[in-house]
Amino acid sequence: MEYASIEREIHVDASPEIVFEVISRPEHLSQWWPDEADIEPEAGASGHIVFHNTDRADTVQPITVVEIEPPTRFSFRWAYDDGRVPSVDNSFLVTFDLEPSGEGTRVRMTETGFRERGWEAAVIEQQYNDHVTGWDYFVPRLGAYLSRLVAS
């Protein structure tokens, strides 16, 4: 396996404008991905996300917005050493591409940066598999949150 990228795609019954808000605004992010989010949806903005853990200390990850093209694209780098400038070799890049599809939106999420970290093969594989498991959990949560949001 190459461990180059993770790609997930879903169709949601919400407009690209609504989906864009949900993937880029902290008050929405915390409803389907991290437990807390502190980030402004502006290119170059830095902040952090927090995952609460029951058996150990919370996981706090820095996050920096890379690209923002409402309502079609939102990308960010995350999981780098706090205080460092995120780059190709020290972070993961997540990109959400949104495309109108019928009455809704096709959401394509791509995460890259596993091989570029310079880790040993076993670490790359473990990180990649952890992220696959994570996105397999969180992408459906995104869809479910959007369904609840547009239904209300």
N, C-alpha and C positions, 0 to 999 in steps of 0.2 A: 504494500500500500504506500502511496506517495505522501500522505499527510499534508498535502498542499493547501486544501481549502475544504470548508464545510459549506454546503449550500442547502438551503431549505426554501420551499416555495409553498405559499398558500393563497387561496382566493378568499376574500372577505367581502361581505355585503355592506361596504362603506366606501365613500368617495375617497380618492387619493388625498384630498385636503384633510379629511378626518383622520385617516391612517397616519398621515405625516405628523399631525399633532400628537398622536398617541405614541409614535416612536421617537419623538424628539423633545417632548416636554416632561420635566421631572415629575409633575403630579400624575401624569399618565404612565410613565415608565415604571413607577413604583407599584402600579396596579397589576403588572404582568411579568416584570423581569426582576430588578433588584427590590429589596425591601425598602430602601431609601435611595433617592437620587438627588444630587445637587449639581446641576449643570445648566447653563444657558444655551439655547439652540442658536448659537452664533459660531461661525467658522473661527477657530483658534481658541474658543472658550475652553477652560479647564475646570474640572470639578472632581467629584468622586461618586461612586455608587457603593452601597453597603448591602451585604447579604448577612442576615442574622443566622447564627448557628446555635443549636441547642446544646451541643456537646463540647464546644470550644469558643474562643473569642470570635467576635464578628469579623467577617472578611470585608476589608475596605479596599477598593480598587480605584486608582486614579483613572480619569477618563478625559479625553480631549476631542472636541469636535474638529473633524478634518474638512468635511465638505457638507454644504447645506444648499440644496436646490429645491425649495418648496414648489410644488408638492410631489416631486418625483424622486429625490435622492437625499439620503441622510447617512453620513458615515462618521465613524469615530475610531480613535485608537484607545485601547484600554489595557490594563494589567501590566503596567510598566512601573519601575521604581519611582516612587513619589519624589519629586524634585528634579527628575530628569526630563529632558525634552523627549516626547515619544517619537520613535523613529521606526523604520522598517525592521531593524534588528533587535528592538527591545520591547515590542508591543504587538498586540493583535489588532488587525484592522477589520472592523465590521461595517458592512455597507448594506443598506436597505434601498432597493430600487422598487419604485411603485409605478404601476402601469394600469391605466383604466382598462377594465375588462367587463363588458356587459354593463350591469347595473352596479358593479363593485370595483374592486381593485385586486390586481395580482401583486402580491408582496413577495419579493425575492430577497432573502437574506444570505449574504456570503461573509464568511470569516476566514481570514488568511493570517499568516505570520508564524506558523508553527516551525517550519524548517529554518526560517531566518533567525531564530533566537540563538542558534549556535549550541543547542543542547545535544546531549548524547541521544542515540536512536531510541533507547528505552524511554527516556523522558519525553521526547517528541510524541511517541506513541501514546504514553499515558496521558499527557496533556490533551492531545487530539481526541482521544476517546472520552475524556472527561467533558470536553466541550461539545462533542457529539451528543452525549447524554444530556447535557444542559440544554442545548438548543432543541433537542427532541421533546423536552419538557416545556421550555419557554415559548417556542413559536406557536404551539397550539393554545397556550394561555393568551397570547396576543390575539389570536382569532376569537377566542371566547370572550375576552374583554371587549373587543370591538363589537361583537354581537350584542352584548349587554348594553353597551354605550349607545348604539344606534336604535335599539329597541325602546330605550327609555325616553 
